[in-house]
Amino acid sequence: MNVIVYSGPGTTPETVKHCLETLRLLLSPNYVVNSVNASTIRDQPWSSKTSMIVIPGGADLPVTRELNGKGNQEILKFIKKGGKFLGFCSGGYYGSSRVEFEVGDPKMEVSGSRELKLFPGTSRGAAFKGFNYHSDVGARAVQLKVNKDSETGLPAYEQDTVVNYFNGGGVFIDAKKYPNTKVLATYADPVEVEDPSGLQAAVILCKVGEGQVMLSGTHPEFTPDLLHESSDAPNMSKVIPALRIHDKARLEFLRCCLKKMGLKVNDSSAMVRPSLTPLYLSSVDNGVSASQLIKSCS
């Protein structure tokens, strides 16, 4: 079976790369994890061979322009028949009934209803200020409190907290009051948007028809090995080391979330990236040596 990751307007190469890297680590060889475009979701018969569809982070408005109508109808039909949906950051906004992002900021505000309505409530953000599109300047390593209740949370996750990469994600407002919605983790630090419940839900699991939907305001799929320091985002010199310290726990947290959704995941001991295989280059042509070939390609 397949796990498909949407790649197109509204995503970035980085967010798609992190999704593919981490999900392949957790789910291969039980599932084939590949990226697809909007046309595939709208027009191709993907659902019968797919276990989960993923909407990565980025910006949710371009995703609505690509998938509203036919695309969302196919996604919702897939979920209601037992499929799984995973939304990270803007994918979490996209899967909510309503988005309220940076309301009042004339340059940043995005607000309005969304078609899928997988979470019946509002996703409001950014949970922490400083977000800028196509930049890590507002990124941070945030601590989440994990709900380990045997009925509603992740009892298999051994720790009480986990640290995730965060960059503009939201809070799922009043998440506990909605039926078929479980809160898997909450923000540990006070968020900077209004949440009347005070719950500060960061990661939720919703039952939609026969399917399971996980929405996250953070990026548990982001691996620090794929992040880079930059003079434009000096904060990353602190964010990356903080994520590295907690990387094993991050992977275990996401593994437990995917297992909670009903996916077949790798054991913790199997979550090791394979080492690179050495490549040896030789030449049978005396006129073109291997060293010349390497030089011409560099």
Order of alpha helices (4+ residues) and beta strands (2+ residues): beta-alpha-beta-alpha-beta-alpha-alpha-beta-alpha-beta-beta-beta-beta-beta-beta-beta-beta-beta-alpha-alpha-alpha
